[in-house]
Amino acid sequence: TTKIEGDENNNTMATVSYANKPTSFKPETLYSMILKRMQEIAKDSLDQGEDADAPDECVITVPSYFTHRQRKAVLDASQIAGLNC
């Protein structure tokens, strides 16, 4: 289960079960985890061997109705994941 709430600074936080205990994450951090996993899948599908680097260049599209803050959150998540977008 996921619980969405604000922290003491009124930032949005998602509480999820991570490593069998409830842990709170910012949405950007959760999205970066998804992006990191997608990067791993892309590396595996390219089949470049164990020593090859994972792709770090990408294009991420967002809906036109996203606010500046939402777009910034997507860029922040890509930076956390180590991607250059």
PyMOL commands that set and color helices and strands:
alter all, ss='L'
color gray80, all
select helices_A, chain A and resi 27-46+68-80
alter helices_A, ss='H'
color red, helices_A
select strands_A, chain A and resi 3-6+12-18+21-25
alter strands_A, ss='S'
color yellow, strands_A
deselect
rebuild
show_as cartoon
